[in-house]
Every structure is written in structure tokens, then in C-alpha cells.
């Protein structure tokens, strides 16, 4: 196996991939518990920089 770094532009060709700054905002209509779960998932995937609460 080998690792080949990709340029940021290359990620746009991956179906369903988006960068943290492209993530849709959490809907305001969600209950607070659901919004917190979504924020925890964002932190796990994107790190604190992709979190709404960061």
C-alpha cells in the first residue's frame, strides 16, 4: 500500500465529500438533545474547528 497526498481540489470529485466549512448548519428546529448529538458527531469527524460550539 502507498499513500499519495491529494490537493484540496481533488476531494471535490469524491461523491458525498465536503470540507468542514461546507457542512450544512444544524437546523434550528431540532430539539436541543439532537442538536448536541450532531455537534458531538461534527467534533468527532471535523475536530473542534468544525464544531458550532467551538
TAKARA-V816983 format. One line per field, one symbol per residue. psi: psi as a letter, one per 30 degrees, with the letter a starting at -180 (. if undefined). A space follows every 10 residues. Layout:
psi = ???
This chain:
psi = llkjkkleff fffkkfklle ffkklkkffk leeeeeeeee eeeeeflffg kef.
